[in-house]
Amino acid sequence: MPSAHDILKEYWGYDAFRPLQEDIIRTVLEDGDALALLPTGGGKSLCYQVPALAREGICLVISPLIALMKDQVEGLKKRGILAAAIYSGQSRRAIVQTLKNVAHGPYKLLYVSPERLETGLFREYLPALHVNLIAVDEAHCISQWGYDFRPAYRRIAALRAELPGVPVLALTASATVEVQEDICAQLGMEGAAQFRQPFLRPNLSYSAYRTDARMNRLADILKKVPGSAIVYCKSRRRTVEVARLLELQGESAAHYHAGLTQEERTGRQQDWIDGRTRIIVCTNAFGMGIDKPDVRLVLHADVPDCLESYYQEAGRAGRDGKKSYAVLLYTDGDLRDLEGAHVDRFPNLEQVRTVYSALVNYLQIPSYYGKDQSYTFHFDPFVRNFKLNGHQAHYALKAMESDGWFDLNEKSFQPPTVIFTCTQESLRGFMEAHPELEPVLTLLLRTYAGVWDGPVLISEGQLAKLMPAKEGDIKAQLQRAAAFGVIDYRPLNEDPQLIFRHDRVNTEHFYMDMSLYNGRREAFRGRVQAMIAYTGSTECRSTYINRYFGDADKTPCGICDNCLARKRAPLSPEAFAAIGARIRDLLHARPLPVEELLSALKDVRREQLWTVIERLQAEEQLRTDREGRLCVS
């Protein structure tokens, strides 16, 4: 077999590995288990893709992110590497065909969502797959003490028992020492080699600013930092509002969240990647798997729930090694809301039971039925129909999911696919009997290679242009052919899917493991407290982050807001009073937009101006009017 270096050069064109990649690859090639903590953009995927090509058999990659699986499979195919994926929402026939292809063809990687691991179909084919490595992506999801616990990940331990001697590589971008230990315990890899890149990013300047003029401060920072930017918001509504306000100020901005159609999300993401849009204003639905090294600024307009999320999202800035900025804006109200968030996030058992009762009635699941069944689920009509509190219902569903009652794919995007399910001989007879369907079936065969071998992604729009015909007519013809059993046609599906793991029980018999549930609530409160402490900390931001993740490095970064503040002389009371008087004089004449006020005081450093403005706002000497202008209270 070729060496790891030969594979890297042949398929990726690189002459050398990044730090730690080669050590990780060597460990798993020697059949050793490994836990790898590599930052966002640190090249985690190469750590299992290269070993997959360096030995006989396939690498089984377990990932919770369907979109990321699809992107990786397509990317590998473009490099000439055969890979496939199976996940919730696919038809049984499509999954069978994929498993057959991987078992008997020259495939090297199979991506699997964790909920597929315990299905009878997967277990039936597992012995024939010749697995040479198990790669667990987003491995922190296996830990109940982590920030993104997913119970489906607990099924990996049983998988490992069925594949004795196969090494496991667990990968994550962020995990505390407690979570790292839990990952190893849950995966049965207590003796695993551990590899961790330093959490310090020497080119990334962290800052956190308390402000009562969030939008003004946000716009000012975006003007000061040129280049591509990401603005993270907690709600879909705020992404729309912020993007609209930035556009009104002449910025190139677009909003992005999971509520958009797949076409809208893809288009906006690509416009931003290609530089046609400078600023993407988004929820945390954006960013996973996106390779854009030249992001100069990641700005959080809301406080994340935990440092793990913040570190991962902020880490999307400056992957090219050039100076970049991660800025967090917060208000006192944000911190109060976060302090009490555990009350909403962890509803009591009776509240969860109420939502469970509404859910099984909404889905019309009979008693003692439902296990392994998949249901289309739309949250908004569910809440409206049963007059539920939206926040409480959302977190009750999360509680049930974490307890293993079901798996919920909030955006189960399934692009259109086709596979021929008849023989070539019977197809000829069918087309003679149904000449009206011959053109579209012939076009499928000419346009999409491999359509006999496995489900192939298609575009009904492209087929319509080639025919030519209306796209609706193409879809109707494909559906007719599928009804005759000639093809398996799966049209676009963006509906959320809920897969039950237990039969329906009477409401009074609904239960949860309350000791685990209460433990997760306390772990959540601990993460919240660490996030709140970060906002007000005066120590080096990087040192604080290092300490949180168990990194002993206390070397100050020298470029965060706190390090820079120590280098500068503090603002004296006399200077504060003088700047404050000038601000009040200008605002007594008339209310001013912040940008105009800053321009009128160009001789004063902006950071000093913001310090004075925000303290005067906190003391209620200044306020913001309905038009967003500063005025004297």
Secondary structure, DSSP 4 states (H G I P E B T S, - for coil): ---HHHHIIIII--SSPPTTHHHHHHHHHTT--EEEE--TTS-TTHHHHHHHHHSSSEEEEE-S-HHHHHHHHHHHHHTT--EEEE-TT--HHHHHHHHHHHHHS---EEEE-GGGTTSHHHHHHGGGG-EEEEEETTGGGG-TTSTT--GGGGGHHHHHHHSTT--EEEEES---HHHHHHHHHHTT-TT-EEEE--S--TTEEEEEEE-S-HHHHHHHHHHHS-SEEEEE-SSHHHHHHHHHHHHHTT--EEEE-TTS-HHHHHHHHHHHHTTSSSEEEE-TTS-TT---TTEEEEEESS--S-HHHHHHHHTTS-TTSS-EEEEEEE-HHHHHHHHTHHHHHS--HHHHHHHHHHHHHHTTPPTT--TT-EEE--HHHHHHHTT--HHHHHHHHHHHHHTTSEEEETT--B--EEEE-S-HHHHHHHHHH-GGGHHHHHHHHHH-TTTTTS-EE--HHHHHHHTT--HHHHHHHHHHHHHTTSEEEE--B---EEEESS----GGG----HHHHHHHHHHHHHHHHHHHHHHH--S-HHHHHHHHTT-------S-SHHHHHHHSPPPPHHHHHHHHHHHHHHHHH--B-HHHHHHHTTTS-HHHHHHHHHHHHHTTSEEE-TTS-EEE-
